[in-house]
Amino acid sequence: MNAHAWTDNSRAIWRPLCSSECQNRFVSDTVPLHERWREPASLLPLHWGAYRPRLVLGLAGIMLGTACVQLTSAYSLVFLLVGSLLQPAGWAVLPAPIGRRVAVVVPVLGFTWLMLGGASFAWCFVVPLAAWLLVRLRPAISYVVLILPVACGVVLSAAIADYSGTWISFTVSSLVAIAAAWIARAIAVAWSKRAPRAPRSKQSVSRNEGELD
């Protein structure tokens, strides 16, 4: 066999092997769409609007409403009114089962008012966080993150004795609650991979979660 014939044969053998390896690598790196984790709330059939705009508007209303309430003083009671309207509106807009949204409005607003008491009430952030986990349809295991705002509140109440430090308490508590929400999301993703199940259709989600809006 001459050199040219050996070269042609080696190329003929190598090409299908290379093609097979490339295809296998592509298949392994590409997860089927139905197996990818998706936000449970994004699977809900909405009666109005789209998922992402409602999520952004709802979250903005909740955060702005909470901030306005915390800006309230004897000379700026208008912030209390604005915040008390914005926050419930934010919960109403969020894409989630209507029963869950209605259930969280009053408790969250009430504990937001309590936060005006200063660092001693920083632990109250556990209620908005729990409400967020509820409307985002997080699994029960993810509620372990509720210990974070409670622990943060205990530390802040011991470290900040003066009412003038309330803004520090509010800022730190907000960051802890946001971090806890992301940790809860990571737990939800990991938990879904640990116990894989067949994808749920929008109809099945609707039946299990109740009436939607």
Order of alpha helices (4+ residues) and beta strands (2+ residues): alpha-alpha-alpha-alpha-alpha-alpha-alpha-alpha
